[in-house]
Amino acid sequence: MSLTTEFLTTRELAALLHIKERKVYELAASGAIPCSRATGKLLFPRQEVEAWVARHSSGTAADHPKGRGNVFLGSYDPLLEWSLRASGAELATFLDGSLDGLERFADGEGVAAGLHVYEPRTDGWNVDTVRARCGEAPVVLLEFAWRERGLIVNGGDEAAIGEVAALRGRRVAPRQEAAGTQVLLRHLMARAGMEEADVTWGDTARTESDAALAVLEGKVDAALGLRAIADQLRLGFVPLVRERFDILVDRKAWFDPPLQRLRAFLETDAFRARAAEMAGYDVGGLGRVCFNGP
């Protein structure tokens, strides 16, 4: 048997699974799919790949036209990220913003996504956005937590930077375009009569922690962030909004072991104790169904 029949290239595997080559690299990097390296290239043993496909052929992965992997997408949340590790859910994560996660989820690249997208029309969170993108899909949007978000500033600057309008002429840490935080920041600035040119933008911060660290290190004067992160770094905080962070799940994948392990952990005293320790969190509505697709 020749090498070409024993092994699949990245392109061949992507075609076989009906996914993008980028997704193949992510699966390989996370160790989710069997692979080996030869002369610097990724090769995938055909027999092991076929066995892997067979093991993952039930539920969502088989039903979605592009196949779903056990990946958690969307926005980063420190409490959720800790829960994913502590629960033993064995879910890989690709957390690069709410809108990025929603698109990847709709494209079949994961079983769940964390979202916090502000919707000015209803003064609500996530539901209309999910309905517009996944309204005909078998998905469920579940409440995870309410979080307190505001301006993270250096200690003592709360009075000087006590509102969004006070950001004029100051250095501000932006988030990536697909981040729910950047969507909200633009809305808050517009509501304050501001344009993007009214502030000096620092380097893009791709996580909540990076944005707060930019303030701590003096690279910017302010960032729109979570109270929990500000408290952790002993930074000043100006509260602005309470936002709802939801988890969008594929209905069938919800009953598979990874998400069921996460669900069970979210009902434990350990989770509730951790949530109580984190400033600005309210998990009283955990698990409430906010949207249920057909």
C-alpha positions as CSV (number, residue, x, y, z in Angstrom):
1,M,0.0,0.0,0.0
2,S,1.4,3.4,-1.0
3,L,1.9,6.4,1.3
4,T,-0.9,8.2,-0.4
5,T,-3.4,5.5,0.5
6,E,-2.1,5.0,4.0
7,F,-2.1,8.7,4.9
8,L,-4.2,11.7,4.1
9,T,-2.8,15.2,3.6
10,T,-4.4,18.2,5.3
11,R,-6.2,19.1,2.1
12,E,-7.5,15.6,1.6
13,L,-8.7,15.3,5.2
14,A,-10.5,18.7,4.9
15,A,-12.3,17.5,1.8
16,L,-13.2,14.2,3.5
17,L,-14.7,15.9,6.5
18,H,-16.2,18.8,4.6
19,I,-14.4,21.4,6.8
20,K,-11.8,24.1,6.1
21,E,-8.1,23.3,6.2
22,R,-7.8,25.8,9.1
23,K,-10.1,23.6,11.1
24,V,-7.9,20.6,10.4
25,Y,-4.9,22.4,11.8
26,E,-6.9,23.3,14.9
27,L,-8.0,19.7,15.4
28,A,-4.4,18.5,15.0
29,A,-3.0,21.2,17.3
30,S,-5.5,20.3,20.1
31,G,-4.8,16.6,19.7
32,A,-8.4,15.9,18.8
33,I,-7.6,14.0,15.7
34,P,-4.8,11.4,15.1
35,C,-1.9,12.7,13.1
36,S,1.8,12.5,12.6
37,R,4.5,14.7,11.2
38,A,6.8,13.6,8.3
39,T,9.3,16.0,6.7
40,G,7.6,18.9,8.5
41,K,4.2,18.1,7.1
42,L,1.1,16.9,8.8
43,L,-0.1,13.5,7.7
44,F,-3.2,11.7,9.0
45,P,-3.3,7.8,9.1
46,R,-6.3,6.8,7.1
47,Q,-7.4,3.9,9.3
48,E,-7.1,5.9,12.5
49,V,-9.0,8.8,11.0
50,E,-11.8,6.5,9.8
51,A,-12.0,5.1,13.4
52,W,-12.0,8.6,14.8
53,V,-14.9,9.6,12.4
54,A,-16.8,6.5,13.5
55,R,-16.4,7.3,17.2
56,H,-17.7,10.8,16.5
57,S,-20.4,9.9,14.1
58,S,-23.3,10.1,16.5
59,G,-25.3,13.2,17.4
60,T,-24.4,16.6,16.1
61,A,-21.2,15.8,14.3
62,A,-23.0,13.5,11.9
63,D,-26.1,15.6,11.5
64,H,-24.4,18.9,10.7
65,P,-23.4,19.1,7.0
66,K,-19.8,20.2,7.9
67,G,-19.4,18.2,11.1
68,R,-18.9,19.6,14.6
69,G,-15.9,19.0,16.7
70,N,-15.9,19.1,20.5
71,V,-14.8,22.8,20.6
72,F,-16.1,25.7,22.7
73,L,-16.2,28.9,20.7
74,G,-17.0,32.5,21.2
75,S,-16.2,35.0,23.9
76,Y,-13.7,34.5,26.8
77,D,-15.2,34.5,30.3
78,P,-12.9,33.8,33.3
79,L,-15.6,31.9,35.2
80,L,-16.6,29.8,32.2
81,E,-13.0,29.1,31.3
82,W,-12.3,27.9,34.8
83,S,-15.4,25.7,34.7
84,L,-14.5,24.1,31.5
85,R,-11.2,23.0,33.0
86,A,-12.5,22.0,36.4
87,S,-15.4,20.0,35.0
88,G,-13.2,17.7,32.9
89,A,-15.5,18.4,30.0
90,E,-12.6,17.7,27.6
91,L,-13.7,20.5,25.2
92,A,-11.1,22.3,23.2
93,T,-11.5,26.1,23.2
94,F,-11.2,28.7,20.4
95,L,-12.2,32.0,22.1
96,D,-11.8,35.0,19.8
97,G,-15.0,37.0,20.4
98,S,-18.7,36.6,20.4
99,L,-19.4,37.4,16.7
100,D,-16.4,35.2,15.6
101,G,-17.8,32.4,17.8
102,L,-21.3,32.7,16.4
103,E,-20.1,32.5,12.8
104,R,-17.9,29.5,13.6
105,F,-20.7,27.8,15.5
106,A,-23.1,28.4,12.6
107,D,-20.5,27.0,10.3
108,G,-20.3,23.8,12.3
109,E,-16.9,24.4,13.9
110,G,-18.0,23.7,17.5
111,V,-20.7,22.5,19.9
112,A,-21.2,25.6,21.9
113,A,-20.3,29.3,21.9
114,G,-20.2,32.0,24.6
115,L,-21.9,35.3,23.7
116,H,-22.5,38.8,25.1
117,V,-23.8,40.9,22.2
118,Y,-25.6,44.0,23.1
119,E,-28.8,44.7,21.0
120,P,-29.8,48.4,21.1
121,R,-33.2,47.9,19.5
122,T,-34.4,45.9,22.5
123,D,-31.8,46.9,25.0
124,G,-31.2,43.2,25.4
125,W,-28.5,40.6,24.8
126,N,-27.8,37.9,22.3
127,V,-31.3,36.7,21.4
128,D,-32.0,38.7,18.2
129,T,-28.4,38.1,17.1
130,V,-28.8,34.3,17.5
131,R,-32.3,34.3,15.9
132,A,-30.9,36.2,12.8
133,R,-28.0,33.8,12.4
134,C,-29.3,30.5,13.6
135,G,-33.1,30.9,13.8
136,E,-33.8,27.8,11.8
137,A,-31.2,25.6,13.4
138,P,-31.8,23.2,16.4
139,V,-30.0,25.4,18.9
140,V,-30.6,26.6,22.5
141,L,-29.4,29.8,24.1
142,L,-28.9,29.4,27.8
143,E,-28.1,32.0,30.4
144,F,-24.8,31.6,32.1
145,A,-24.3,34.8,34.2
146,W,-24.9,38.5,34.5
147,R,-21.6,40.4,34.6
148,E,-20.7,43.9,35.6
149,R,-18.8,45.8,32.9
150,G,-17.3,49.2,32.9
151,L,-14.2,51.3,32.5
152,I,-11.0,49.8,33.9
153,V,-8.7,52.6,34.9
154,N,-5.7,53.1,37.1
155,G,-6.5,53.5,40.8
156,G,-7.4,57.0,41.6
157,D,-8.6,57.9,38.1
158,E,-12.2,56.9,38.7
159,A,-13.2,60.6,39.3
160,A,-11.3,61.9,36.2
161,I,-12.6,59.1,34.0
162,G,-16.0,58.6,35.5
163,E,-18.0,58.3,32.3
164,V,-17.6,57.3,28.6
165,A,-17.5,61.0,27.5
166,A,-14.4,61.5,29.6
167,L,-12.5,59.2,27.2
168,R,-12.2,62.0,24.7
169,G,-8.5,62.6,24.0
170,R,-7.4,59.6,26.1
171,R,-5.7,56.4,25.2
172,V,-8.2,53.4,25.0
173,A,-7.6,49.7,24.5
174,P,-9.7,48.4,21.7
175,R,-10.9,44.8,21.3
176,Q,-11.0,42.8,18.1
177,E,-13.8,43.7,15.7
178,A,-15.7,40.4,16.4
179,A,-15.7,40.9,20.2
180,G,-18.9,41.7,22.0
181,T,-17.0,44.2,24.1
182,Q,-16.1,46.3,21.0
183,V,-19.7,46.2,19.8
184,L,-20.8,47.6,23.2
185,L,-18.0,50.2,23.4
186,R,-19.0,51.6,20.0
187,H,-22.6,51.9,21.1
188,L,-21.6,53.6,24.4
189,M,-19.4,56.1,22.6
190,A,-22.1,56.9,20.0
191,R,-24.6,57.4,22.8
192,A,-22.2,59.8,24.4
193,G,-22.0,61.8,21.1
194,M,-18.5,60.5,20.4
195,E,-16.8,59.3,17.2
196,E,-13.9,56.8,17.1
197,A,-11.5,59.6,16.2
198,D,-12.2,61.2,19.6
199,V,-9.9,58.7,21.3
200,T,-6.4,57.5,20.7
201,W,-6.6,53.7,20.2
202,G,-3.9,51.5,21.7
203,D,-3.0,48.0,20.4
204,T,-5.8,45.6,20.0
205,A,-6.4,43.5,23.1
206,R,-7.7,40.1,22.3
207,T,-8.7,39.1,25.8
208,E,-10.2,40.7,28.9
209,S,-6.9,40.2,30.7
210,D,-4.9,41.8,27.9
211,A,-7.1,44.9,28.0
212,A,-6.7,45.3,31.7
213,L,-3.0,44.6,31.6
214,A,-2.6,47.4,29.0
215,V,-4.1,49.8,31.7
216,L,-1.9,48.3,34.5
217,E,1.2,48.8,32.4
218,G,0.4,52.3,31.4
219,K,0.0,51.7,27.7
220,V,-3.6,53.1,27.8
221,D,-5.7,55.1,30.1
222,A,-8.8,53.0,30.1
223,A,-10.4,49.8,28.7
224,L,-13.9,48.5,28.7
225,G,-13.7,45.4,30.9
226,L,-15.1,43.3,33.7
227,R,-15.2,44.2,37.3
228,A,-13.8,40.8,38.2
229,I,-10.6,41.4,36.2
230,A,-10.2,45.0,37.5
231,D,-10.4,43.7,41.1
232,Q,-8.0,40.9,40.4
233,L,-5.4,43.3,39.2
234,R,-6.3,46.0,41.9
235,L,-7.2,48.5,39.2
236,G,-9.9,51.2,39.4
237,F,-13.4,50.5,38.0
238,V,-16.2,52.7,36.8
239,P,-19.4,50.6,36.4
240,L,-21.5,51.2,33.3
241,V,-23.7,48.2,32.5
242,R,-24.8,44.8,33.6
243,E,-24.5,42.4,30.6
244,R,-25.8,38.9,30.1
245,F,-23.3,36.2,29.1
246,D,-25.1,33.3,27.4
247,I,-24.0,29.9,26.1
248,L,-25.3,28.9,22.7
249,V,-25.4,25.1,22.3
250,D,-26.3,22.6,19.6
251,R,-29.4,20.8,20.9
252,K,-28.2,17.3,20.2
253,A,-24.6,18.0,21.4
254,W,-26.0,19.2,24.7
255,F,-26.8,15.6,25.6
256,D,-23.4,14.3,24.7
257,P,-20.8,13.6,27.5
258,P,-18.7,16.8,27.1
259,L,-21.5,19.3,27.6
260,Q,-23.3,17.1,30.1
261,R,-20.1,17.0,32.3
262,L,-20.0,20.8,32.1
263,R,-23.7,21.0,32.9
264,A,-23.3,18.7,36.0
265,F,-20.4,20.8,37.2
266,L,-22.3,24.0,37.0
267,E,-24.7,22.6,39.5
268,T,-22.0,21.9,42.1
269,D,-21.2,23.9,45.3
270,A,-17.7,24.3,43.9
271,F,-19.0,26.3,41.0
272,R,-21.3,28.4,43.1
273,A,-18.4,29.2,45.5
274,R,-16.1,30.2,42.7
275,A,-18.9,32.5,41.2
276,A,-19.4,34.1,44.6
277,E,-15.7,34.9,44.8
278,M,-15.7,36.8,41.5
279,A,-16.7,40.4,41.8
280,G,-19.6,41.5,39.6
281,Y,-21.0,38.1,38.8
282,D,-24.6,36.9,39.3
283,V,-25.4,33.3,38.4
284,G,-28.9,33.3,39.8
285,G,-30.5,32.6,36.4
286,L,-28.0,30.0,35.3
287,G,-29.6,27.6,32.8
288,R,-32.6,29.7,31.9
289,V,-33.6,29.2,28.3
290,C,-33.4,32.5,26.4
291,F,-34.0,31.2,22.9
292,N,-35.0,27.8,21.6
293,G,-34.7,27.1,17.9
294,P,-37.2,24.9,16.0
